[in-house]
């Protein structure tokens, strides 16, 4: 999968708040992810994200930056 900043990734296991979707804030050897449910931010190794990803929702290139 090709991950980019701003994309939404759906992971295998839910966050304790119940959401499975995370927004990608940083891409590299580690990813910074933000829970779309509660806003909690975590740093996760790339290998873990690639292993546990179940879906990827690309950002809308036409959407204005806010």
The 8 nearest C-alpha neighbors of each residue, nearest first, counted from 0:
[[1, 2, 49, 55, 52, 54, 3, 48],
 [0, 2, 3, 55, 57, 49, 6, 26],
 [3, 1, 0, 6, 4, 26, 23, 55],
 [4, 2, 6, 5, 1, 26, 23, 25],
 [3, 5, 23, 24, 6, 25, 26, 2],
 [4, 6, 23, 58, 22, 3, 24, 7],
 [7, 5, 57, 58, 23, 4, 3, 22],
 [8, 6, 22, 56, 21, 55, 23, 20],
 [9, 7, 55, 21, 20, 54, 56, 10],
 [8, 10, 20, 54, 53, 19, 52, 55],
 [11, 9, 52, 53, 51, 19, 12, 8],
 [10, 12, 51, 53, 52, 13, 9, 19],
 [11, 13, 10, 19, 14, 51, 9, 18],
 [14, 12, 19, 18, 17, 15, 11, 10],
 [13, 15, 16, 17, 18, 19, 12, 34],
 [16, 14, 17, 13, 18, 12, 19, 37],
 [17, 15, 14, 18, 36, 37, 13, 34],
 [18, 16, 15, 14, 13, 19, 36, 37],
 [17, 19, 36, 13, 14, 20, 16, 35],
 [20, 18, 13, 9, 10, 14, 12, 17],
 [19, 21, 9, 18, 8, 35, 7, 34],
 [22, 20, 34, 33, 8, 35, 7, 32],
 [21, 23, 7, 33, 32, 6, 5, 24],
 [22, 24, 32, 4, 5, 6, 25, 31],
 [23, 25, 31, 4, 32, 5, 22, 33],
 [26, 24, 31, 30, 23, 4, 27, 32],
 [27, 25, 30, 4, 29, 3, 31, 24],
 [26, 28, 29, 30, 25, 45, 44, 31],
 [27, 29, 45, 44, 30, 26, 46, 43],
 [30, 28, 44, 45, 27, 43, 42, 26],
 [29, 31, 26, 43, 25, 42, 45, 27],
 [32, 30, 42, 25, 24, 41, 23, 43],
 [31, 33, 23, 41, 40, 22, 24, 21],
 [34, 32, 40, 22, 21, 39, 38, 35],
 [33, 35, 21, 38, 39, 36, 37, 20],
 [36, 34, 21, 38, 20, 37, 33, 22],
 [37, 35, 18, 34, 38, 16, 17, 20],
 [36, 38, 39, 34, 35, 16, 18, 33],
 [37, 39, 34, 33, 35, 36, 40, 21],
 [38, 40, 34, 33, 37, 41, 35, 36],
 [41, 39, 33, 32, 38, 34, 31, 42],
 [42, 40, 32, 31, 43, 33, 39, 30],
 [41, 43, 31, 30, 29, 32, 44, 40],
 [42, 44, 30, 29, 41, 45, 31, 47],
 [43, 45, 29, 46, 47, 30, 28, 48],
 [46, 44, 29, 48, 47, 28, 30, 49],
 [45, 47, 49, 44, 48, 50, 28, 43],
 [48, 46, 50, 45, 49, 44, 51, 43],
 [49, 47, 45, 51, 50, 46, 52, 44],
 [48, 50, 46, 47, 52, 51, 45, 0],
 [49, 51, 47, 48, 52, 46, 45, 53],
 [52, 50, 11, 48, 10, 49, 47, 53],
 [53, 51, 10, 49, 48, 54, 9, 50],
 [54, 52, 10, 9, 11, 51, 55, 8],
 [55, 53, 9, 52, 8, 56, 10, 7],
 [54, 56, 8, 7, 9, 57, 6, 53],
 [55, 57, 7, 6, 8, 58, 54, 9],
 [58, 56, 6, 55, 59, 7, 5, 3],
 [57, 59, 6, 5, 60, 56, 7, 62],
 [58, 60, 61, 62, 57, 6, 63, 5],
 [59, 61, 62, 58, 63, 57, 64, 5],
 [62, 60, 59, 63, 58, 64, 57, 65],
 [63, 61, 59, 60, 64, 58, 65, 5],
 [62, 64, 65, 61, 60, 59, 58, 5],
 [65, 63, 62, 61, 60, 59, 5, 58],
 [64, 63, 62, 5, 61, 59, 60, 58]]
